[in-house]
Amino acid sequence: MAFTTNTLEAARWWVSHGFWPVPIPSRSKKPEGDGWPDLRIDETNVRQYFNGRPLNIGVLLGDKYNSADVDLDCPEALAVAHAFLPPTGMIFGRKSKPASHWIYRSDPAVKTRQFKDGQQMLVELRGRKKTDGHVGLQTVVPPSLHAETGEVITFRSGCDRDPANIDAPDLVRAVSKIAAAALLVRYWPKKGSRHDAMLALAGVFARAGWLEKDAVEFCRALYTAVPTHDPEQVHRSDAEVRDSYHKFSTGLALTGFPTLIKLVDENIVKTAAEWLELPKPSMAASTATEPVIAVPEVETLRPDMSEEVLDGKLGEIFQRRMKGAALAYAWGPLVTIAGVSENLKRGQSIRGNLFWCSVGDVGTGKSAIFEQALHVLGVSPHASFLLKAKYGSAEGLVNDLKESCVRLLAPDELAHLLRKCAIEHSGFPTFLTTAFYQDQQRGGTKKDRWEIDCRLSIAGGVVEDDFGDAFGAASVSGLYDRFLFGLCPQPYEYDYYPLEGKPESISAFQPDVDPDVWEVRKEWAKSGIRGRIAENCLRVAYICAAVDGRPTLRGCDLGPAFALAKYQLKVRDVLQPNPGQNPDAQCAISVKTWLRQHAPHGEWIRNRTLGKGIHSERLGPGVFHRCLQNLQMCDDVELDLKRKIVRLLDEDNVGTLGDTSC
């Protein structure tokens, strides 16, 4: 919203965005009279209440859209909030406390909940009245004047859009984490015992059954919010959490509540534990001996990919011919191989090439199941479109790509390929990420130019312990985002069988795409499925329709693709890239993370602001600008070189390249 001091214009803006505005005296936060909770101001009566005279504006919470306000009342809450709150289109605050209000629309409506340290508010989740669940609270909004300081309440840059939709339990959980982290930050021990305190907190989380990634996220947010923390040692908190989780999984002794209470404060620890819904610490915890955790007799179960992903003829083939194989290892190779077809290379709105990676321990059958998929689909290990060599550069791969071809790059272990992508200044990652979207590429030197027209797919495996380093190094190029993953179930033991039976007869014929497919994809976003996960799963649905010979891919056909997309969201919680020591990869992850937090909807940001936000000066000269250029080549960001601004790209705004209106 362009800033205006005209209260009528401002009130109309709030009405147009689905809110019920409330008139409030200027430089006040309390509406006049007692009947304001029952006001329902809309376009028909807005002039009656806002006639241009100086007023503050409030909006009712818990309205017809279940609007809620996360009110960050203290510096500690402001410092940790970005780690726990999901992106939203509406954030505002004032100069001395910017971005202190995050607005959401929840399902169902939330009741107001306050988190205090004694009498001081840390954070407040404001929605409907706590007593009866009715509308009865409001929040003062832009362009009002703050009651105490007189500062103008303004939107964060780019955050004057509609609030994000969120499930109420998820919002309550996020705010509870903010409150607990903010409270612990206030009482975190001084230097000298912080290491022991972090190990103890990680031990508490491990025993409580938290996922390791959630514990890492919480502890990192806590550590970086401590005013005297060392920015160069942030990685230590991650290592401390992982060390505690390793001890827990191997049955070694680890500290927990008793140690944490000794180093922090018993009442503070108990309050934080209550907010996080952790097991209640014992009253005698301060003198109790730390328990030794026994090794579980049965390894934690990790389910296989659900058979809900199976689609059409390819799904039937898996059920008849590959029943002994883990679906997480088999479904990706089946659809990737089937998509390597000249018939799918012609122009269409959905491409048929996939990048697939099976992830699991050595000896779990990744390679054998891929070979089984080749056999079942009638593909010889020596087929001309199959590339199994270990290429060390883009130029080496180009030599094996002929004009107007389809190829499947299947190097068995992908780690070698990804290590080559990590070499500084290598053109390999850009070549591969470009191939995800484009068949035609040019490159080389003046003496040795090359040009190809090839539809390239990739399929291979990575050992689970090597995943973070392998894909972390490659994440600078966007390869991680372009891959689909299959994660080995646990427990799982692969039984090898000789390749038997006649190959299945399949052909792929290019189907049309009904417009309702795109409407269904929009609905997926409500479940958090967007961007390249959605795009990849639509590609899988397209390949299955092509193999079935269906003339049209319709929205009603996308059930299996939706199940696959939900699986991808889950495995990505486990399979996270590690930036390692590669400065380009570290910079790329920092850039994308910062933009997702501060400009998630494609808002334009000045390069200088972004650079300061990620402390690019620590990465070395030239890394930041080179990183932005690489990300632009991979369609992860768009740059306006003349105005020195940048924005994050996703599927929703890739089509608007060149629109630099701020």
Secondary structure as UniProt FT lines:
FT   HELIX           7..16
FT   TURN            17..18
FT   STRAND          21..25
FT   TURN            26..27
FT   HELIX           36..38
FT   TURN            43..45
FT   HELIX           46..49
FT   STRAND          55..60
FT   TURN            64..65
FT   STRAND          67..72
FT   HELIX           75..84
FT   STRAND          90..94
FT   TURN            95..96
FT   STRAND          97..107
FT   STRAND          113..117
FT   TURN            118..119
FT   STRAND          120..126
FT   TURN            130..132
FT   STRAND          138..141
FT   TURN            142..143
FT   TURN            147..149
FT   STRAND          154..160
FT   STRAND          164..167
FT   HELIX           168..187
FT   TURN            191..192
FT   HELIX           194..208
FT   HELIX           212..225
FT   TURN            227..228
FT   HELIX           231..233
FT   HELIX           234..250
FT   HELIX           257..263
FT   HELIX           266..275
FT   TURN            276..277
FT   TURN            283..284
FT   HELIX           285..287
FT   HELIX           307..309
FT   HELIX           312..321
FT   TURN            323..324
FT   HELIX           327..338
FT   HELIX           342..344
FT   STRAND          355..360
FT   TURN            362..363
FT   HELIX           366..376
FT   TURN            377..378
FT   TURN            381..382
FT   TURN            384..385
FT   STRAND          386..387
FT   HELIX           394..398
FT   TURN            399..400
FT   STRAND          405..413
FT   HELIX           415..421
FT   TURN            424..425
FT   HELIX           428..437
FT   STRAND          440..444
FT   STRAND          449..463
FT   HELIX           464..466
FT   HELIX           467..474
FT   HELIX           475..477
FT   HELIX           479..482
FT   STRAND          483..487
FT   STRAND          512..513
FT   HELIX           516..524
FT   HELIX           525..527
FT   HELIX           531..548
FT   STRAND          552..553
FT   HELIX           555..557
FT   HELIX           559..574
FT   TURN            580..581
FT   HELIX           583..598
FT   TURN            600..601
FT   STRAND          605..606
FT   HELIX           607..614
FT   HELIX           616..619
FT   TURN            621..622
FT   HELIX           623..633
FT   TURN            634..635
FT   STRAND          637..640
FT   TURN            641..644
FT   STRAND          645..648
FT   TURN            651..653
FT   HELIX           654..656
FT   TURN            657..658
//
